[in-house]
Amino acid sequence: MNTQFWLIQAFNGISYGALLFLIGSGLSLIFGVMRIVNLSHGAYFLWGGYIALSVIKLTGSWALSLPAAALGVALIGIVMERLFLRSEGLEYLRTGLIAAGLAILVALAVTRHWAAIFGTGWVAFIAVTAIAALAIFVLLRRISIVPVENDVLRQVLLTVGFAFLFQQAALDIWGGNNMDITPPNELTRSIVVGGMYLPLYRVFMIAMAVAIGIVLWLVMEKTRMGATVRATVDDAQMARGVGIDTNRISMFIFALGAFLAALGGVIGGAFLGIYPGLDFEMLPLAFAVVIIGGMGSLGGAAIGALVVGLADNFGKALLPEISYFTLYAPMVLILAIKPTGLFGRD
């Protein structure tokens, strides 16, 4: 193991940490602002990759797939946040969607087990669905439901449910085969630095993460929008008291988190591949980044991503038998010393 080995492993770890920063920073901001444990965050990473594959197939442009996938998943995130993660606004639409989903399950069961009575055609199915949806809608409107932001268990159940829905939808739309995103030929080459051959695509990953990190820092620290976000992270009730629209801030941050995760899915799809189950593989790594760095901190997300990336790469290279231990040991150590993370606030 010479110096070149250590330098190459460090470079690989830093480039992997750059990818983890994209998914971890969004998750950190979402929890910091909304106090919601979003277990569907890995699905945004997966869907970003799949949407990018579709865009590349239709247009042949890898560059176009980056904003298209990120904006598409950000729109999905906005719909999810507006309809299901807020306790006020759009109640009728939210209840109607839930009632329609439950009614479809009821109609499937009824038309299957009592086909002799209700029939098996589309007319019978639609009729049973409509009747069941109306009954369920009326019932749900009469039930007093605790706001989701006040119940951590409901947050976990709701977001993990969406994670499974997104995963199944991806499987139904794109199939279960492993797919790879092919970047432009210019990024598939290697450059020689000090006698070492470094993949140009990994250099691009690091540069992209640095550029995004700088832009996010400037927005959060130097703009009025950033000031309102930081105020909401510090004390949401006080922020509302001084006139800050925290609902709009929540929507912006949730969309930003989904945007960054999807962007990571497009960039990471070139060397990780895109396949069913990738979302649940990336989710624990994103949480490790957030736990190490601290909730709601961009600087913490950057440091956490770097630590996790280096620990994962060196662990697999030096101690492959216990690579999971070397990956999560820093997280356990930091939790024992500082439970709020390196840059988290008490």
PyMOL commands that set and color helices and strands:
alter all, ss='L'
color gray80, all
select helices_A, chain A and resi 3-34+41-59+62-84+91-113+115-118+122-141+148-150+152-174+185-187+200-222+224-234+236-241+246-268+278-293+298-318+320-337
alter helices_A, ss='H'
color red, helices_A
select strands_A, chain A and resi 190-193+196-199
alter strands_A, ss='S'
color yellow, strands_A
deselect
rebuild
show_as cartoon
